Amino acid sequence: MPRSEGHVQGAGATIWYETIGRGLPVLLLHGGPGADHTDFLPYLRPLARHCRLVLIDQRGSGHSERLADKTRYHLDYMVEDLEALRRNLKIKQWVVLGHSFGGILAQAYAVRHPRRLAGLVLAGTASSAKSVDSDFRKILRGARATQRARLRALERAGIFTPSGEYTPAYAALSAQVLSAYMHAKPPPARARDAPPIATEVVREMWSARSYFLIHGNLKGFDFTRRLRALDAPVLIVIGDRDIVTPASAELTRRACRRATLVVMAECAHMMFVDQTQQFNELLLSFIRGCARECRLKSP
């Protein structure tokens, strides 16, 4: 399969990218904030037989540039990074897939550059900070009282070390509370050994106070009204054991004019790890529909 790799100059940051395959381009936006493109690999790689996968590491993550000015870890700049990449690759339209935080970035891009969308896939994500915070409150209510008390104590003491990483105790307890919502079955070793999160991005964008509350520059984000203007088809996917609740996913579906919501069985937040074949078949069907629509609209 054709493959290329390189860097592009975004909005004041150097962004790493890789493309695999040929056909309709599909941009893959990883979660976090602060994770990297390896979240999707090798699970989505078989799709490169049918389309052109475009993977990136968002600014501050993976192979992309770390920034001295932390305030530039912001959706506005990230959206322009994506536009710079699209222009560099000479892509007219692409399907944009965002998972988790990547879905927030995907929506920010979609509402600002709707003519560049052949389709939008929102996997394990929500359309407002209010929904995200509500879903995390539900998770905390389901945790044991001793876990909640310990989390509060650790958060009062500070969740980051002087070097900027999560404290080991907070990282371990948070993972324990979230474990049932991340994977529906034991993940393969490669999923357990994911690269470390870029915590400087997390602190600026998500929260320096708690993993379970948006308190960074994403605080208050809300795309629900602007999603209505999208003409492209939208696929919303969550797992039946996801961090994102069906209520939050349904709010996003209702906000879009042409959206389909799929709740995948026996899946948690990392649905493409839990049920790789099922997820890829669902995604491939959507991509083919987007490709047909693009051909019909072509002069």
Sequence and secondary structure as in RCSB ss.txt:
>XXXX:A:sequence
MPRSEGHVQGAGATIWYETIGRGLPVLLLHGGPGADHTDFLPYLRPLARHCRLVLIDQRGSGHSERLADKTRYHL
DYMVEDLEALRRNLKIKQWVVLGHSFGGILAQAYAVRHPRRLAGLVLAGTASSAKSVDSDFRKILRGARATQRAR
LRALERAGIFTPSGEYTPAYAALSAQVLSAYMHAKPPPARARDAPPIATEVVREMWSARSYFLIHGNLKGFDFTR
RLRALDAPVLIVIGDRDIVTPASAELTRRACRRATLVVMAECAHMMFVDQTQQFNELLLSFIRGCARECRLKSP
>XXXX:A:secstr
  EEEEEEE SSSEEEEEEESSSSEEEEE  TTT  GGGGTTTTGGGGGTSEEEEEE TTSTTS   SSGGG SH
HHHHHHHHHHHHHTT S EEEEEETHHHHHHHHHHHH GGGEEEEEEES  SBHHHHHHHHHHHHHHS HHHHHH
HHHHHHH SB TTSSB HHHHHHHHHHHHHHH SS   HHHHT     HHHHHHHT SS TTS  STTTT B HH
HHTT  S EEEEEETT SS HHHHHHHHHHSSSEEEEEETT  S HHHHTHHHHHHHHHHHHHHHHHHHHHH  
